[in-house]
Amino acid sequence: MSLYFKPNKSNEQLRNVFNYNVEAFSDIVDIPWSMEALEEERAAEWELYSVHVDDEAGEIIAVLFVKEQEGVLLTKNTGLKISHQGQGYSHEIKDFFEDLAHEKGSSEIVSFCRKDDFRTISLNETHGYHQTNQFEDDKGMVFLEWTKKVSVK
């Protein structure tokens, strides 16, 4: 199986992603799973991609957020649905971020994750990211910032 990455730009697409996965992502603390929170992310110029198994009609297993900022591609994402973990999809998502950075002409990728998200920390290290910063959000959650230089095509 492979993944399909679908940009979701309209309000209707955003509602479909939210409604399709409301139960799958409702317990994720670092990216609140509510329509209001998703609309706020989009208002802050984050692009939302739904991650589907096989094709656009396939099951949604994660949601990605990306944002371009002065030659840097900022990234964050929900975790994978538990039933799809351990199949290499997280690695495919990291590859997608790199491909997108090349496509957009970004020379660096910055990824954010919670300080206690050991799975993502290990994944970042495996993919050549380096921890560069630590910060606390307005709710007291501690996040790590990871960076990776990419060659511009």
N, C-alpha and C positions, 0 to 999 in steps of 0.2 A: 504494500500500500504506500501511496505517496500523499503529500499534502497539497492542498490548493489554498492560496492566500487571496482573500477577496476584500478589496477596499470597500468600506461602508461609509458613504458620504451623505446620504439623505436621511431625514428623520425616520422615514418608513424602514429603511434598512437597519438603522440603529435600533428601532423598536423590535424588529424581527430577531436581531441578535440577542437583545435583552430577553425577550419572551422565550426564545428557543432554549436559552441556557440559564434562566433565572435560578433554577435549583442547583445547577452545576457549579456556579461561581458565587453563590450567596454567602458562603463562609470565608471568602477571601478578604483579609483585613486590609492589605495595602492598596488595593484598588476596589473601593466600595462598589458593590453591584446594585446600582439603582439607576433608573433613567436619568434622574437629576445629576448624579455623579458622572454618567457617561456624557451628558450634554455639556457639563462643565469642562470635561476633558477636551471635548471638541471645540468649545468656545475658547479654550486656552491653546488652540491650534494643534492639538494632538490628532493625528490621523488614526482611525480605528480599522484594523483588519481582522476579519474572522478567519479562523484556521479550520478548514474542512478536510475530512478524510476523503481522498481520491479526487473529488471534483466539487463544483459549486453546490451541488445538491446533497453532498455528503454531510455526515454528522459534523457539527461544530464541536471542536475539542479544546479550543483555547481562543483567547482574544489578545491581539497585539496592539500596542500604542506606539506610534513613531512621530517624531517631530524634527524638522530641519532647523538648525540654528547656527548660522555663520560657518558653514562647511562641516558641521558636526551633525551626525544623526543620533538623536536621543531615542532610547528604546526602553520599554517596560512591557510586561505581559502578565496575564493571569497564568496560573499553573495549568497543566494539562488535566483533563478529566482523569480521574484515577484509573478508569478502565483502559486508558490508552498510554499509561506511563510504562516505561521500560522497553519501548519499541523504537527508540531512536528519534522520536519526533522532536524532542527538545533540541537535538543537534540540527535537525532540518530547519528549525526556527532560527537558530543562530546563523546558519548558512543563508537563510532568507534575508536576515538583517544585513549581512555582508553584501549580498547581491543588490539589495536596495540601496545601500551606501554607495556602491559603484555606480548604479543607475543614476543616482541623484548627484553624483560628483562629490560626495563627502569624503574627507580624508581621515575621519575618526568616527568611531561609534562609542557612545556613552550609554551604559546600561545601568539600570537601577534595580535593586532588590532589597528586601528586608535583611537586617543583620542576622536574623535567626533562620534564614532560608538556606540551609546548608546544601540542599540539592542544587540550587541555582549558583551558589558560590562555587561549588565544585565544577559545574558546567562552565562557568565563566573562566575559571583557571584552565580547564581543559582546552578551551578555545582561544587561549592566548590573551585574555583580558587581564588587566592589572588594576587592583584596587587603588583609587586615587583620593577618595574623600568619604567622609561619614557625616551624616546630618540627621537632625530630628525634625519630623513634620509637626504641624500644629496640634496633632493628637498625641504627641509624645512617642510615636513610632520611630525607631532608629533605622535608617536606610544606609546602604553602601552604594557608592558610585564606582563603576568599573569602566575602564577605557581600553580601546584597542585601535591602533593605527591601521588604516587600510590604504592600499595604493589606489590612487585616482586613475581611472581608465581614460 
